[in-house]
Amino acid sequence: MADQCEKKVEKFQTEEEVAVRLAKYTADLSAKFVKERGVFTVVLSGGSLIYSLRKLAEEPYEDTVEWGKWHVFWLDERVVKKDHPDSNYKLAYDGLLCKVPIPPDQVYAINDALSAEAAAEDYETCLKHLVQRNVIATSKATGFPKFDLILLGMGPDGHLASLFPGHALCNEKTKWVTHIMDSPKPPPQRITFTFPVINSAAYNAMVVTGNDTADAVQKALGNIQHPDTLPAQLLAAEDEVTWFLDQDAASKL
């Protein structure tokens, strides 16, 4: 699949330009899938991504996007309470979700009362229930859930979600959601989507800004394969992968 999907790279001078483009890109896909399926399933990650989505809560999108059709999920989450500073849910809520009228019961946060292992199992059960209800589509190619759009970021080490270089979880083939107890980046306990689920998405958008990621961007988009040391190089999608880069992140391309 990694070789079959269309891959695009869009470069911008500033992070502000990235944010403007990303809002239109996301809003356009929302309209497409609401028209086709009646819902829009979108997966968020943490880090700087939420800040780059800020334009969605501004005109014209705050009034034109059909927020009531959105179903929001998390690519990965730290095993902390939802009000903890490390929580990806809190980051997304404060930066975007509290500003747009998505129905609360269509925002699927991870159960913060459970252990990492139990929370991963619980989240996978939730996803399977939504697949049965046809809220989440199913990939005909892989049999895994097919989210409409996953919005990702990449760390300077080339990790995405909570899938880190050299970690065994990068090779998980059957689970939809799994847990990690020894994340090299704190906090150590997390849950994460696996590559079969990530790469079964219709559209994957990798949003990378800042010069601390320039080396990883150069390697990830280069012709030499480093899948063991650069998980981001494994990113694929059913339809299209688009990398959104500012000038700093793209400086070594």
WOJO-V538769 format. One record per residue. N is the residue number from 1. RES is the residue in three letters. SS is DSSP state (helix for helix, strand for strand, loop for the rest). PHI is phi in whole degrees, 0 to 359 (none if undefined). PSI is psi in whole degrees, 0 to 359 (999 if undefined). Layout:
# WOJO-V538769
<<N,RES,SS,PHI,PSI> <N,RES,SS,PHI,PSI>>
This chain:
# WOJO-V538769
<<1,MET,loop,none,324> <2,ALA,loop,299,331> <3,ASP,loop,270,346> <4,GLN,loop,265,329> <5,CYS,loop,286,155> <6,GLU,strand,284,134> <7,LYS,strand,241,131> <8,LYS,strand,237,150> <9,VAL,strand,233,120> <10,GLU,strand,247,125> <11,LYS,strand,248,141> <12,PHE,strand,225,157> <13,GLN,loop,292,319> <14,THR,loop,229,164> <15,GLU,helix,296,326> <16,GLU,helix,301,318> <17,GLU,helix,293,323> <18,VAL,helix,301,313> <19,ALA,helix,297,319> <20,VAL,helix,297,314> <21,ARG,helix,293,319> <22,LEU,helix,295,324> <23,ALA,helix,296,315> <24,LYS,helix,295,317> <25,TYR,helix,303,312> <26,THR,helix,292,317> <27,ALA,helix,297,321> <28,ASP,helix,295,318> <29,LEU,helix,292,324> <30,SER,helix,302,312> <31,ALA,helix,298,319> <32,LYS,helix,300,310> <33,PHE,helix,283,328> <34,VAL,helix,297,321> <35,LYS,helix,292,319> <36,GLU,helix,279,321> <37,ARG,helix,240,344> <38,GLY,loop,86,356> <39,VAL,loop,216,167> <40,PHE,strand,225,114> <41,THR,strand,261,116> <42,VAL,strand,234,136> <43,VAL,strand,247,129> <44,LEU,strand,254,151> <45,SER,loop,242,185> <46,GLY,loop,259,213> <47,GLY,loop,65,214> <48,SER,loop,280,354> <49,LEU,helix,303,314> <50,ILE,helix,300,319> <51,TYR,helix,299,322> <52,SER,helix,288,348> <53,LEU,loop,266,4> <54,ARG,helix,301,331> <55,LYS,helix,293,340> <56,LEU,helix,296,335> <57,ALA,helix,269,11> <58,GLU,loop,242,171> <59,GLU,loop,295,145> <60,PRO,loop,273,356> <61,TYR,helix,288,328> <62,GLU,helix,299,334> <63,ASP,helix,254,346> <64,THR,helix,253,333> <65,VAL,loop,290,138> <66,GLU,loop,276,78> <67,TRP,helix,299,331> <68,GLY,helix,294,346> <69,LYS,helix,264,355> <70,TRP,strand,282,141> <71,HIS,strand,234,120> <72,VAL,strand,249,134> <73,PHE,strand,230,171> <74,TRP,strand,243,131> <75,LEU,loop,295,319> <76,ASP,strand,205,164> <77,GLU,strand,208,147> <78,ARG,strand,277,145> <79,VAL,loop,277,79> <80,VAL,loop,218,168> <81,LYS,loop,293,155> <82,LYS,loop,296,338> <83,ASP,loop,263,8> <84,HIS,loop,282,143> <85,PRO,loop,302,335> <86,ASP,loop,276,354> <87,SER,loop,287,127> <88,ASN,helix,293,329> <89,TYR,helix,298,312> <90,LYS,helix,300,318> <91,LEU,helix,301,313> <92,ALA,helix,290,322> <93,TYR,helix,295,311> <94,ASP,helix,293,324> <95,GLY,helix,272,337> <96,LEU,loop,215,307> <97,LEU,helix,295,329> <98,CYS,helix,286,351> <99,LYS,helix,256,354> <100,VAL,loop,229,150> <101,PRO,loop,273,57> <102,ILE,loop,281,131> <103,PRO,loop,304,131> <104,PRO,helix,304,327> <105,ASP,helix,282,1> <106,GLN,helix,250,15> <107,VAL,strand,246,113> <108,TYR,loop,256,85> <109,ALA,loop,282,156> <110,ILE,loop,285,145> <111,ASN,loop,290,109> <112,ASP,loop,277,5> <113,ALA,loop,266,355> <114,LEU,loop,255,163> <115,SER,loop,292,168> <116,ALA,helix,302,312> <117,GLU,helix,296,314> <118,ALA,helix,293,322> <119,ALA,helix,295,321> <120,ALA,helix,295,315> <121,GLU,helix,296,319> <122,ASP,helix,296,319> <123,TYR,helix,291,321> <124,GLU,helix,296,321> <125,THR,helix,298,318> <126,CYS,helix,301,314> <127,LEU,helix,297,319> <128,LYS,helix,296,323> <129,HIS,helix,297,319> <130,LEU,helix,288,331> <131,VAL,helix,294,317> <132,GLN,helix,299,327> <133,ARG,loop,274,359> <134,ASN,loop,66,18> <135,VAL,loop,290,312> <136,ILE,loop,263,132> <137,ALA,strand,286,169> <138,THR,strand,241,136> <139,SER,loop,288,123> <140,LYS,loop,291,336> <141,ALA,loop,281,323> <142,THR,loop,242,339> <143,GLY,loop,83,356> <144,PHE,loop,273,163> <145,PRO,strand,300,144> <146,LYS,strand,242,92> <147,PHE,loop,290,150> <148,ASP,loop,292,317> <149,LEU,strand,210,130> <150,ILE,strand,247,128> <151,LEU,strand,256,118> <152,LEU,strand,240,159> <153,GLY,loop,235,170> <154,MET,loop,227,137> <155,GLY,loop,277,167> <156,PRO,loop,301,338> <157,ASP,loop,272,0> <158,GLY,loop,87,10> <159,HIS,loop,279,154> <160,LEU,strand,224,158> <161,ALA,loop,50,224> <162,SER,loop,245,47> <163,LEU,strand,249,105> <164,PHE,loop,257,157> <165,PRO,loop,306,131> <166,GLY,loop,76,0> <167,HIS,loop,275,144> <168,ALA,helix,300,333> <169,LEU,helix,296,338> <170,CYS,helix,296,340> <171,ASN,helix,258,7> <172,GLU,loop,298,129> <173,LYS,loop,246,343> <174,THR,loop,244,321> <175,LYS,loop,289,148> <176,TRP,loop,276,316> <177,VAL,strand,230,137> <178,THR,strand,223,178> <179,HIS,strand,235,157> <180,ILE,strand,230,134> <181,MET,loop,256,348> <182,ASP,loop,229,45> <183,SER,loop,304,131> <184,PRO,loop,292,344> <185,LYS,loop,249,125> <186,PRO,loop,292,155> <187,PRO,loop,288,153> <188,PRO,loop,287,333> <189,GLN,loop,263,125> <190,ARG,strand,212,165> <191,ILE,strand,239,156> <192,THR,strand,206,147> <193,PHE,strand,295,154> <194,THR,loop,261,166> <195,PHE,helix,299,323> <196,PRO,helix,302,325> <197,VAL,helix,284,313> <198,ILE,helix,303,313> <199,ASN,loop,280,355> <200,SER,loop,269,355> <201,ALA,loop,298,151> <202,ALA,loop,295,310> <203,TYR,strand,232,134> <204,ASN,strand,240,128> <205,ALA,strand,245,117> <206,MET,strand,259,116> <207,VAL,strand,250,116> <208,VAL,strand,227,124> <209,THR,loop,227,155> <210,GLY,loop,98,146> <211,ASN,helix,283,348> <212,ASP,helix,288,349> <213,THR,helix,255,1> <214,ALA,helix,300,319> <215,ASP,helix,296,315> <216,ALA,helix,294,322> <217,VAL,helix,298,315> <218,GLN,helix,302,315> <219,LYS,helix,289,318> <220,ALA,helix,297,324> <221,LEU,loop,263,5> <222,GLY,loop,277,177> <223,ASN,loop,273,343> <224,ILE,loop,272,130> <225,GLN,loop,272,129> <226,HIS,loop,230,53> <227,PRO,loop,298,329> <228,ASP,loop,287,326> <229,THR,loop,256,354> <230,LEU,loop,219,81> <231,PRO,helix,307,327> <232,ALA,helix,300,338> <233,GLN,helix,288,346> <234,LEU,helix,273,355> <235,LEU,loop,294,130> <236,ALA,loop,220,189> <237,ALA,loop,195,164> <238,GLU,loop,291,319> <239,ASP,loop,249,308> <240,GLU,strand,200,137> <241,VAL,strand,249,130> <242,THR,strand,236,129> <243,TRP,strand,263,127> <244,PHE,strand,251,116> <245,LEU,strand,235,141> <246,ASP,strand,270,176> <247,GLN,loop,301,322> <248,ASP,loop,292,314> <249,ALA,loop,294,328> <250,ALA,loop,267,8> <251,SER,loop,295,340> <252,LYS,loop,253,9> <253,LEU,loop,281,999>>
